[in-house]
Amino acid sequence: GSQRGLCFQLPTLRSLAETRPPSPSRLPCEGAMEVSSQNVALPALGAAGVCLLFTRQLWRGLLKHPTGKRVANTQLDVLAGQIKSGAMAFLREEYGQMGRMVLMVAGVLFVLFARYPVTSQAGGGAGDGPRVAAAFIAGAALSALAGWVGMLVATDANVRTTVACALGTLNSGLQVAFTAGSVMGFVVVSLGLGGLTAAFLALRETAANDAEALQLLSGFSFGASMAALFARVAGGIYTKAADVAADLVGKVEAGIDEDDPHNPAVIADNVGDNVGDVAGMGADLFESYVGSILAAATLGAASPAKVVLPFYLSAAGALCAIGGYYLVSTNQQGSGWNVHLGSLMWAMEKGFYAAGVAFTIAAGAIVHWLFEGPEGQKIFACIFVGLVAGIVIGKITEYFTSFDHAPVISIKDQGYTGPATVVIQGLSVGMFSTVPCVGVLAASILLCAWLAGGYGIAIASVGMLATLGITLASDAYGPVADNAGGLAELAGLSSDVRQKTDSLDALGNTTAAVGKGFAIGSAVLTSLSLLAAFKDQIDLPEGAFDVCDPIVLTGVLIGAMLPYLFGALTMLSVGKAAGEIIKEVRRQFREVRNTNGFTLMDAIRRASEGESIPPEEDVKPDSDRCVALATRAAIQEMLAPALFAILSPLTIGFLVGPRCLMGALAGSTASGCLLGIAMANAGGAWDNAKKLCEKLGIKKQDIGKACIVADTVGDPFKDTSGPALNILIKLMAITALTVSPLLKSKGDWETWRVGACLLAVTASASLALVRKGALSWGAPVGKAKSEPTVVAVDSAVIGG
């Protein structure tokens, strides 16, 4: 099929500032339809601007909702203030470490691309170093900014959700929590789409053609990947270290409720919900979002229409998601864990489906305008396949992780024989869940490749992520609802309020699991698209990537090993950090006393027996210390995974060559996909098996305690290691694509000297981490010589 008269180049910044007639080189076709630069640029930038305005409207509306003062419970606001200040203190520490790493990598990119420019000298190749470095910093900065905004909103919304449940219906709480999640979703879309488009226009100014500009633009996606790595890994270590400690010592050993105010780790646990599932997931999907657009545009660089299409689709999807937001509501009653999750899920699903239908119509119109004949029909089919694949993977994940369905019920039933059988059953459920998920992905990849080749796979990933605004909103909603329930229990609100927040929390657990499945599926399609773009860029002859070739096969084996190494490092980090917090909680139970000499454990025993404790006799834990321990551990432990994720593809590519790197990318994508699905779904199933015990009122019996133990095993599965594998496979692919000009047409071992230097750097850095204690077999974080510096937590009351 032929393109419908779109014989134009994409706009430059200069063309946006002045009107001038097109040159013959821009419109070589006689009678071609003229499309102005503004028409090409404005849809993406306009949609990003609309999303920003919509976000501002949502945020302002959210802040108008009442806080604890309205229900005469200022303790709610004090607790929410502790959670907020702890979360922001963690982000400051994390972003400080990330900023230093970003500047260091930006310096390396500056030198490499200044020495080996991508663009022709006539187009300004001498300035490629600063351009790539600037794009890299911009991608990392915008991803970090999205996480910061999402964290601010989520920690403002938790107390407002609690109060909405106290003053209104279940739907009132749902609306507040989902609005907070929507702010996160639409901030990611606006900054991702707007930042990527603006960066492309700036880089296109000096590049000779679209292909050169897109090669430089890979730095933007590389920066987003770097930020996602830190946000996901550090946030995951923090949240699960605190969660495991709070569950094991609080629920299992002391027999207290999840959010009992006497548990010293409960504030750190609530902080962790935000840093892991708001900032972490937002950065993860920000990376997938910009990566999918970049990959599709790079593969279609020879055709202006194919370059424009992913930007147009993303713009249309963003606007359709705004419409879907207004359809999210429920008439269900707050019946705690007795709520029917399928009915409550419909409250959100109708918004998702409406946005998907609207996007399908818009995508059809866009493709019809840009293409004609069979080519347009095939591309539209790929877009539709990507959209449907995302929905189907979400429903598969829901089946394996919701306590309404047989897999989770079977895990709960194994609790009668102890924790070991619960763990075994959960592992089998997670492994089995890979079968239908991989089946959907494989069918989608084969169909899209048959229809439109590599570009078809890339544009399918764009279709899957087009309505990210509302998809991410459902995931970011979860920690807000979880925090709201925790605040209700910590502040001693009535059981009626707690039932409503429990219903919201039950929904949040399922949407979080569905979101993780969606994130893995989109990561695989994005990685395959970036892999195809890398193959095009390095320009090796046909047959160079024969899997029977020892060089390629070696790369496949090394790549397949890397997700296991990455998963092992992150789980080891959670174990060490959790062990330190557990020891601190136990110490406080024994040693923290009030002025009357009562210990914290004395207060727990009295509360467990139903005794009402007068304020002067109650004992308050030192929550700040647990927050400080979790923060220090997460920042220290994230360094080793980050090191191997960044340096592995560079070392393989330069030491052995691009063929071995291609094999490593393929191996890591396949291995990371399977391991990520299994870990995320096993962890989600264990979590909801524990929730099912709460629903049935057996959480303090042996069966409930067995499920709690299994849930602590699953915590790093579903919230640390599993989700972090998405980052790994995308980061490896975008790293390879960024340095592909330096590997273009290179043979095996041709650049071994550079590779040997990188290998030496990796070994030296690993040795330094071993000496520091960040890379060890389990020496607890507390074995460090210096005592942790307690993060100052501001308990100021949030304003109404």
C-alpha positions in Angstrom: 0.0 0.0 0.0 1.1 3.6 -0.5 1.1 6.5 1.9 -1.6 9.0 1.3 0.4 11.9 0.0 2.4 12.5 3.1 5.7 13.4 1.5 7.1 15.6 4.2 9.8 15.7 6.9 8.9 16.2 10.5 9.1 19.8 11.8 12.0 21.6 13.3 11.9 24.3 16.0 12.7 26.9 13.3 9.8 25.7 11.2 7.5 26.2 14.1 8.7 29.8 14.6 8.3 31.0 11.1 6.2 30.2 8.0 7.9 29.4 4.8 7.0 27.5 1.7 8.2 23.9 1.5 11.2 23.2 -0.6 11.1 20.7 -3.5 13.1 18.3 -1.3 10.4 18.4 1.3 7.5 17.7 -1.1 9.0 15.7 -3.9 5.7 14.3 -5.1 3.6 16.1 -7.6 0.3 17.1 -6.2 1.1 15.8 -2.7 -1.1 16.9 0.2 0.8 19.7 2.1 1.0 19.2 5.8 2.4 22.0 7.8 5.0 21.6 10.5 2.4 22.9 13.1 0.0 20.1 12.1 2.6 17.5 12.7 3.9 18.9 16.1 0.8 20.3 17.7 -1.2 17.1 18.2 1.4 15.6 20.6 2.4 18.8 22.3 -1.3 19.9 22.5 -2.4 16.6 24.1 0.5 16.8 26.6 -0.7 20.3 27.5 -4.3 19.2 27.9 -3.1 16.4 30.2 -1.2 18.9 32.3 -4.2 21.2 32.6 -6.4 18.2 33.5 -3.8 17.1 36.1 -3.9 20.6 37.6 -7.7 20.5 37.8 -7.7 17.1 39.5 -5.0 18.1 42.0 -6.8 21.3 43.0 -10.1 19.5 43.3 -8.4 16.8 45.5 -7.0 19.4 47.9 -10.6 20.7 48.5 -11.6 17.4 50.1 -11.6 17.6 54.0 -8.9 16.1 56.2 -9.0 14.8 59.8 -10.0 18.2 61.2 -13.5 17.7 59.6 -14.1 14.6 61.7 -12.5 16.0 64.8 -9.6 13.6 64.6 -6.4 15.6 64.2 -4.4 12.3 64.9 -5.3 11.4 61.3 -3.5 14.4 60.0 -0.5 13.9 62.2 -0.1 10.3 61.0 -0.5 11.4 57.4 2.1 14.0 57.9 4.5 11.4 59.2 3.9 9.2 56.1 4.3 12.2 53.8 7.5 13.5 55.3 9.0 10.0 55.4 8.2 9.4 51.8 9.7 12.8 50.7 12.8 12.3 52.8 13.3 9.0 51.0 12.9 10.5 47.6 15.4 13.2 48.4 18.0 10.6 49.4 17.2 8.5 46.3 17.3 11.4 43.9 20.6 12.6 45.3 22.2 9.2 44.6 20.5 9.0 41.2 21.5 12.6 40.2 25.2 11.8 40.8 24.9 8.6 38.7 23.0 10.4 35.9 25.6 13.2 35.7 28.4 10.6 35.5 26.7 8.6 32.7 25.8 11.9 30.9 29.5 12.8 31.0 30.4 9.4 29.4 27.8 9.9 26.7 29.1 13.4 26.0 32.6 12.1 25.4 31.6 9.1 23.3 29.2 11.0 21.0 31.6 14.0 20.7 34.3 11.5 19.6 32.0 9.4 17.4 29.2 11.6 16.1 26.0 10.2 14.6 24.9 13.2 12.5 26.9 14.4 9.5 29.2 17.3 10.0 27.1 19.5 7.8 24.2 18.8 10.1 26.2 19.7 13.2 27.8 16.3 14.1 30.4 18.0 16.3 27.6 18.8 18.8 26.3 15.3 19.1 27.9 14.8 22.5 26.1 17.7 24.3 22.9 16.9 22.5 22.8 13.2 23.6 23.9 14.1 27.1 21.2 16.8 27.4 18.5 14.4 26.1 19.7 11.8 28.6 19.4 14.3 31.5 16.0 15.5 30.3 14.6 11.9 30.2 15.9 11.2 33.7 14.7 14.5 35.1 11.2 14.3 33.7 10.8 10.7 35.0 12.0 11.9 38.4 9.6 14.9 38.3 6.7 12.6 37.5 7.5 10.4 40.5 7.9 13.5 42.8 4.5 14.9 41.8 2.8 11.5 42.1 4.3 11.0 45.6 3.1 14.4 46.7 -0.4 13.8 45.5 -0.7 10.2 46.9 0.5 11.3 50.4 -2.0 14.2 50.3 -4.8 11.9 49.3 -4.5 9.1 51.8 -6.1 11.0 54.7 -8.7 12.6 52.4 -9.7 9.1 51.3 -10.1 8.0 54.9 -12.2 11.0 55.7 -14.3 10.6 52.6 -15.1 7.0 53.7 -16.0 8.4 57.2 -18.3 11.1 55.9 -19.7 9.5 52.7 -20.1 6.2 50.8 -17.7 3.7 49.4 -17.9 5.6 46.1 -16.8 8.8 47.8 -13.6 7.1 49.0 -13.1 5.5 45.6 -13.4 8.9 43.8 -10.8 10.5 46.0 -8.3 7.7 45.8 -8.7 7.2 42.0 -8.3 10.9 41.4 -5.0 10.8 43.2 -4.0 7.8 41.0 -5.1 9.7 37.9 -2.9 12.6 38.7 0.1 10.2 38.6 -1.1 8.6 35.4 -1.7 11.8 33.5 1.5 13.5 34.8 3.5 10.5 33.3 1.7 10.9 30.0 2.0 14.6 29.8 5.7 14.7 30.7 6.5 11.6 28.7 4.8 12.6 25.5 5.5 16.3 25.7 9.1 15.9 26.7 9.8 13.3 24.0 8.2 15.4 21.3 10.0 18.6 22.4 13.3 16.7 22.5 12.8 15.3 19.1 12.0 18.7 17.6 15.1 20.2 19.2 17.3 17.3 17.9 15.7 17.4 14.5 16.9 21.0 14.1 20.5 20.0 13.3 20.1 16.4 12.1 20.2 15.7 8.4 17.1 13.4 8.6 14.7 11.8 10.9 16.9 8.7 11.4 19.8 10.7 12.8 17.5 12.7 15.1 15.9 9.5 16.4 19.3 8.0 17.1 20.2 11.0 19.3 16.7 10.8 20.9 17.6 7.3 22.3 19.4 9.3 25.0 16.1 10.5 26.3 14.7 7.0 26.7 18.1 5.9 28.2 17.7 8.6 30.9 14.1 7.5 31.6 15.4 4.0 32.0 18.1 5.1 34.4 15.6 6.9 36.6 13.2 3.9 36.5 16.0 1.6 37.6 16.6 3.6 40.7 13.0 4.3 41.5 11.9 0.7 41.1 14.8 -1.0 42.8 15.3 1.4 45.7 11.5 1.8 46.2 11.0 -1.9 46.0 13.7 -2.7 48.6 12.3 0.0 50.9 8.7 -1.0 50.7 9.2 -4.8 51.1 11.8 -4.6 53.8 9.4 -2.5 56.0 6.4 -4.7 55.0 8.1 -8.0 55.8 9.3 -6.7 59.2 5.9 -5.3 60.1 4.2 -8.5 59.2 6.5 -11.0 60.7 7.1 -9.3 64.1 3.7 -7.6 64.3 1.2 -10.2 62.9 3.0 -13.5 63.5 5.1 -12.9 66.6 3.0 -10.3 68.5 -0.4 -11.3 67.1 -1.4 -7.7 66.4 -3.3 -6.2 63.5 -1.5 -5.1 60.3 -1.7 -1.4 61.1 -1.6 -1.4 64.9 -0.2 1.9 66.2 2.1 0.0 68.5 4.1 -1.5 65.7 7.2 0.6 65.1 7.5 -0.5 61.5 3.9 0.5 60.5 4.8 4.1 59.4 7.7 2.8 57.3 5.4 0.2 55.8 2.9 2.9 54.8 5.7 5.1 53.4 6.9 2.1 51.4 3.5 1.6 49.7 4.0 5.1 48.1 7.7 4.9 47.2 7.3 1.4 45.6 3.9 1.5 43.9 3.5 5.2 43.1 7.0 6.5 42.2 8.3 3.1 41.2 5.5 2.0 39.0 5.2 5.5 37.5 8.9 5.5 36.5 8.5 1.9 35.1 5.6 2.8 32.8 7.1 6.2 31.9 10.1 4.3 30.5 7.9 1.9 28.6 5.7 4.7 27.3 8.6 6.8 25.8 10.5 3.6 24.8 7.6 2.3 22.7 7.1 5.6 20.9 10.9 5.9 20.2 11.2 2.3 19.0 8.3 2.6 16.5 9.5 5.9 15.2 13.1 4.5 14.8 11.9 1.4 12.9 9.8 3.6 10.6 12.4 6.3 10.1 12.4 5.9 6.3 8.8 6.9 6.2 7.6 10.2 7.6 4.1 8.8 8.2 5.4 5.9 10.2 7.5 8.3 12.3 4.5 10.5 13.0 2.1 7.7 13.7 3.2 6.7 17.3 3.1 10.4 18.4 -0.4 10.8 17.0 -1.6 7.6 18.6 -0.2 8.5 22.0 -1.9 11.9 21.7 -5.2 10.4 20.9 -4.9 7.8 23.6 -4.2 10.5 26.2 -7.3 12.4 25.4 -9.4 9.2 25.3 -8.1 8.3 28.8 -9.4 11.6 30.1 -12.9 10.7 29.0 -12.6 7.2 30.6 -11.7 8.9 34.0 -15.2 10.3 34.3 -16.9 6.9 34.0 -15.2 5.4 37.1 -17.7 5.0 39.9 -19.4 2.3 42.0 -22.7 1.7 43.7 -21.3 -1.1 45.8 -21.6 -0.9 49.6 -18.5 -1.0 51.8 -18.7 -4.5 53.2 -15.0 -4.9 54.0 -13.3 -8.0 52.6 -16.8 -9.6 51.9 -17.0 -7.4 48.8 -17.3 -9.2 45.5 -14.2 -8.1 43.7 -15.5 -8.8 40.2 -18.4 -6.3 40.8 -16.0 -3.7 42.3 -13.5 -4.2 39.5 -16.3 -3.1 37.1 -16.2 0.3 38.7 -12.8 0.8 37.0 -13.0 -1.5 34.0 -15.9 0.5 32.5 -13.6 3.5 32.3 -10.8 1.4 30.8 -13.0 -0.2 28.2 -14.6 3.1 27.2 -11.2 4.7 26.8 -10.1 1.7 24.7 -13.1 1.8 22.4 -12.7 5.6 21.9 -9.0 5.1 21.1 -9.7 2.3 18.6 -12.0 4.7 16.7 -9.5 7.5 16.9 -6.6 5.2 15.8 -8.7 4.0 12.8 -9.2 7.6 11.7 -5.5 8.5 12.1 -4.3 5.5 10.2 -6.9 6.1 7.4 -5.6 9.6 7.1 -1.9 8.7 7.0 -2.1 5.5 4.9 -4.2 4.0 2.2 -4.8 0.5 1.0 -3.7 -2.7 2.7 -0.8 -1.2 4.5 -3.0 1.0 6.6 -5.3 -1.9 7.4 -2.4 -4.0 8.5 -1.0 -1.3 10.8 -4.4 -0.6 12.3 -4.8 -4.3 13.0 -1.4 -4.3 14.8 -2.6 -1.4 17.0 -5.8 -3.2 17.8 -3.9 -6.4 18.6 -1.7 -4.5 21.1 -4.6 -2.9 22.8 -6.5 -6.2 23.2 -3.4 -8.0 24.3 -2.9 -5.6 27.2 -6.6 -6.1 28.3 -6.3 -9.9 28.0 -3.1 -10.1 30.0 -4.7 -8.0 32.7 -7.7 -10.4 32.9 -5.4 -13.4 33.1 -3.5 -11.8 35.9 -6.7 -11.0 37.7 -7.8 -14.7 37.5 -4.5 -15.9 39.0 -4.3 -13.3 41.8 -7.9 -12.4 42.8 -9.4 -14.2 45.8 -12.6 -14.7 43.9 -11.0 -17.4 41.8 -9.7 -20.9 42.3 -5.9 -20.4 42.2 -5.9 -18.1 45.3 -8.5 -20.2 47.1 -6.3 -23.3 46.5 -3.3 -21.5 48.1 -5.4 -20.6 51.2 -6.6 -24.2 51.5 -3.0 -25.4 51.7 -2.6 -23.3 54.9 -4.2 -26.2 56.9 -0.9 -28.1 56.5 1.4 -25.2 57.2 3.5 -22.5 55.5 5.6 -24.8 53.4 2.7 -26.1 51.4 1.3 -22.6 51.0 4.7 -21.5 49.5 4.8 -24.6 47.2 1.2 -24.0 45.9 1.9 -20.3 45.3 5.1 -21.1 43.3 3.1 -23.5 41.2 0.4 -20.9 40.5 3.0 -18.3 39.6 4.8 -20.7 37.2 1.5 -21.9 35.6 0.4 -18.3 35.0 3.3 -17.8 32.6 1.5 -20.2 30.1 -1.5 -18.1 29.1 0.4 -14.8 29.4 3.2 -16.0 27.1 0.6 -17.5 24.8 -1.0 -14.1 24.4 2.3 -12.3 23.9 3.6 -15.0 21.4 0.3 -14.8 19.4 0.4 -11.0 19.3 4.1 -10.9 18.3 3.6 -13.5 15.5 0.5 -11.8 14.2 2.0 -8.3 14.2 5.2 -9.5 12.6 3.2 -11.2 9.9 1.1 -8.1 9.2 3.8 -5.4 9.3 7.1 -6.8 10.4 9.1 -5.2 13.2 7.2 -2.0 12.8 4.0 -3.9 13.5 5.3 -5.2 16.8 6.5 -1.7 17.8 3.2 0.0 16.9 1.4 -2.8 18.9 3.3 -1.8 22.0 2.2 1.9 21.4 -1.4 0.7 21.1 -1.1 -1.2 24.4 0.3 1.9 26.2 -1.8 4.5 24.4 -4.4 4.9 27.2 -1.7 4.8 29.9 -3.2 7.7 31.8 -6.2 5.7 33.1 -4.3 2.4 33.2 -1.6 3.8 35.5 -4.3 5.6 37.6 -5.7 2.2 38.6 -2.4 1.0 39.8 -1.4 4.2 41.7 -4.8 4.2 43.3 -3.8 1.0 45.3 -1.3 2.5 47.7 -3.6 5.4 48.4 -6.4 3.1 49.4 -4.0 0.9 51.4 -2.7 4.0 53.3 -6.3 5.1 53.9 -7.1 1.8 55.6 -3.9 2.0 57.7 -4.8 5.5 58.8 -8.3 4.5 59.8 -6.9 1.7 62.0 -4.0 3.8 63.4 -6.4 6.6 64.4 -9.0 4.2 65.9 -11.9 5.1 63.6 -15.1 3.0 63.6 -15.5 -0.4 62.0 -17.9 1.1 59.5 -15.1 3.3 58.1 -12.6 0.4 58.2 -15.0 -1.8 56.2 -15.1 0.8 53.4 -11.4 1.2 53.3 -10.9 -2.6 53.4 -13.2 -2.8 50.3 -11.0 -0.2 48.6 -7.9 -2.0 49.6 -9.2 -5.3 48.3 -9.8 -3.6 44.9 -6.4 -2.0 45.1 -4.6 -5.4 45.6 -6.2 -6.7 42.4 -5.6 -3.6 40.3 -2.0 -3.6 41.5 -1.5 -7.2 40.4 -3.2 -6.4 37.0 -1.0 -3.4 36.6 2.1 -5.5 37.1 0.9 -8.0 34.5 0.3 -5.1 32.1 3.7 -3.6 32.9 5.4 -6.9 32.1 3.5 -7.3 28.8 4.3 -3.8 27.7 7.9 -4.2 28.7 8.3 -7.3 26.5 6.8 -5.7 23.4 8.8 -2.5 24.0 12.1 -4.5 24.5 11.5 -6.5 21.3 10.9 -3.2 19.4 14.1 -1.7 20.8 15.9 -5.0 19.9 14.7 -4.7 16.3 15.8 -1.1 16.2 19.2 -2.1 17.5 19.5 -4.8 14.8 18.7 -2.2 12.1 21.2 0.3 13.5 24.3 -2.0 13.7 23.9 -3.0 10.1 25.3 -6.5 10.0 24.8 -8.9 7.1 21.9 -11.4 7.0 22.6 -14.6 8.9 24.9 -12.8 11.4 22.5 -13.7 14.3 22.2 -17.5 13.7 21.4 -18.9 17.1 23.6 -21.9 16.4 26.6 -19.7 16.2 28.7 -20.0 19.4 29.1 -16.3 19.8 25.3 -15.6 19.6 24.4 -18.6 21.7 26.9 -17.5 24.4 25.2 -14.2 24.4 21.8 -15.8 24.8 23.0 -17.8 27.8 24.6 -14.8 29.5 21.5 -12.7 28.8 19.2 -15.4 30.2 21.3 -15.5 33.4 21.2 -11.8 34.0 17.5 -11.6 35.2 18.3 -14.3 37.8 21.3 -12.4 39.0 19.3 -9.2 39.2 16.5 -11.0 41.0 18.9 -12.6 43.4 20.5 -9.3 44.3 17.2 -7.5 44.9 15.8 -10.3 47.0 19.0 -10.5 49.0 18.8 -6.8 49.6 15.2 -7.1 50.9 16.2 -9.9 53.2 19.1 -8.0 54.7 17.2 -4.8 55.1 14.1 -6.6 56.6 16.4 -8.4 59.1 17.7 -5.2 60.4 14.3 -3.6 60.8 13.0 -6.8 62.5 15.8 -6.6 65.1 14.9 -3.0 65.7 11.2 -3.7 66.2 12.0 -6.5 68.6 14.3 -4.2 70.5 11.6 -1.6 70.8 9.1 -4.1 72.0 11.5 -4.9 74.9 13.1 -1.6 75.7 10.9 1.4 74.8 9.0 2.5 77.9 6.8 5.4 78.9 7.2 7.5 82.0 5.3 5.0 84.1 7.7 2.2 83.2 5.4 0.3 80.9 7.1 -1.3 77.9 5.7 -1.3 74.4 5.1 -5.1 74.7 3.1 -4.4 77.8 0.8 -2.0 75.9 0.5 -4.6 73.1 -0.7 -7.3 75.5 -3.2 -5.0 77.1 -4.6 -3.8 73.7 -4.8 -7.5 72.5 -6.9 -8.4 75.5 -9.4 -5.6 74.6 -8.4 -3.3 77.4 -8.8 0.4 76.9 -5.4 2.0 77.6 -5.5 5.6 79.0 -3.3 8.0 77.0 -0.9 8.5 80.0 -0.3 4.8 80.2 0.0 4.1 76.5 3.5 3.6 74.9 4.4 5.1 71.5 7.0 3.4 69.3 9.9 5.2 67.7 8.7 5.0 64.1 11.3 7.5 62.9 14.1 5.0 63.5 12.5 2.3 61.3 12.0 4.9 58.6 15.7 5.8 58.8 16.8 2.2 58.7 14.6 1.4 55.7 15.8 4.5 53.8 19.5 3.8 54.4 19.2 0.2 53.5 17.3 0.9 50.3 19.8 3.5 49.1 22.8 1.3 49.9 21.4 -1.9 48.5 20.2 -0.5 45.1 23.8 0.2 44.0 24.8 -3.4 43.1 21.7 -4.2 40.8 22.1 -0.8 39.1 25.8 -1.4 38.5 25.2 -4.8 36.7 22.2 -3.6 34.8 24.0 -0.7 33.2 27.5 -2.2 32.7 26.5 -5.7 31.5 25.3 -4.8 28.0 28.1 -2.3 27.5 30.8 -4.9 28.5 29.3 -7.7 26.4 28.9 -5.4 23.3 32.3 -3.9 23.4 34.3 -6.9 24.6 32.8 -9.6 22.4 30.8 -7.7 19.8 27.3 -6.7 18.6 26.4 -10.3 17.7 27.0 -11.5 21.3 25.1 -8.5 22.6 22.1 -9.2 20.3 22.0 -12.7 21.8 22.2 -11.4 25.3 19.3 -9.0 24.7 17.2 -11.8 23.3 18.1 -14.1 26.2 17.4 -11.5 28.9 14.0 -10.6 27.3 12.8 -14.2 27.2 14.2 -15.1 30.7 13.1 -11.8 32.3 9.6 -12.1 30.8 9.0 -15.6 32.3 10.6 -14.9 35.6 8.8 -11.5 36.0 5.4 -13.0 35.3 5.9 -15.9 37.6 7.2 -13.8 40.5 4.6 -11.1 40.2 1.7 -13.5 40.0 2.9 -15.8 42.7 3.4 -12.8 45.0 0.0 -11.4 44.2 -1.6 -14.7 44.8 0.0 -15.2 48.2 -1.0 -11.6 49.2 -4.6 -12.2 48.3 -4.6 -15.6 50.0 -3.7 -13.7 53.2 -6.5 -11.2 52.4 -8.9 -14.1 51.9 -8.1 -15.3 55.4 -9.0 -11.9 56.7 -12.2 -12.0 54.8 -13.1 -15.4 56.3 -12.2 -14.2 59.8 -9.4 -16.8 60.3 -6.3 -14.5 60.0 -5.2 -15.2 63.6 -5.6 -19.0 63.3 -2.8 -21.2 62.2 -4.0 -21.2 58.6 -4.0 -17.4 58.5 -0.5 -17.3 60.0 0.7 -19.8 57.4 -0.6 -17.5 54.7 1.1 -14.5 56.3 4.4 -16.3 56.2 4.0 -17.1 52.6 3.0 -13.5 51.9 6.2 -12.3 53.3 8.0 -14.6 50.9 5.9 -13.2 48.1 6.4 -9.6 49.0 9.8 -9.2 47.3 8.6 -11.4 44.5 5.7 -9.1 43.5 7.0 -5.7 44.6 10.8 -5.8 44.2 12.4 -8.4 42.1 9.5 -9.2 39.7 8.7 -5.6 38.7 12.4 -4.6 38.6 12.9 -7.2 35.8 10.8 -5.0 33.5 13.4 -2.3 34.0 16.3 -4.6 33.4 15.2 -5.9 30.0 14.2 -2.4 28.8 17.3 -0.8 30.2 19.6 -3.3 28.5 17.8 -2.8 25.1 17.8 1.0 25.2 21.5 1.0 26.4 22.4 -1.1 23.4 20.4 1.1 21.0 22.0 4.3 22.4 25.6 3.0 21.8 24.7 1.2 18.5 26.5 3.8 16.4 29.7 2.9 18.1 29.2 -0.8 17.3 27.9 -0.3 13.8 29.4 -3.0 11.4 31.9 -4.1 14.0 33.1 -7.7 14.0 33.6 -10.1 16.9 36.3 -8.9 19.3 37.1 -5.8 17.2 36.6 -3.5 20.1 37.9 -5.8 22.8 40.2 -3.2 24.3 37.3 -0.9 25.2 35.4 -4.0 26.5 38.4 -5.0 28.7 38.4 -1.6 30.2 34.6 -1.8 31.0 35.2 -5.3 32.5 37.9 -3.9 34.7 35.5 -1.1 35.8 32.8 -3.6 36.6 35.2 -5.8 38.6 36.6 -2.8 40.5 33.1 -1.4 41.3 32.0 -4.9 42.4 35.0 -5.2 44.8 34.2 -1.7 46.2 30.6 -2.8 46.9 31.8 -6.0 48.6 34.0 -3.9 50.9 31.2 -1.5 51.6 28.9 -4.4 52.5 26.3 -3.6 49.7 27.3 -6.8 47.9 27.5 -9.6 50.4 25.8 -12.9 51.4 23.7 -11.4 54.1 25.7 -9.4 56.6 22.9 -7.2 58.0 22.8 -3.6 57.2 23.2 -2.9 60.9 26.7 -4.4 60.9 27.9 -1.1 59.4 30.3 0.7 61.8 28.2 3.8 62.1 24.8 4.1 63.5 22.1 5.2 61.1 21.2 8.8 61.0 17.5 9.1 61.9 15.6 10.9 59.1 13.8 13.8 60.7 10.1 13.1 60.2 7.9 16.2 60.3 4.7 15.4 62.1 3.1 18.7 61.3 -0.7 18.4 60.6 -1.7 18.6 56.9 -3.7 21.7 56.1 -7.3 21.3 55.3 
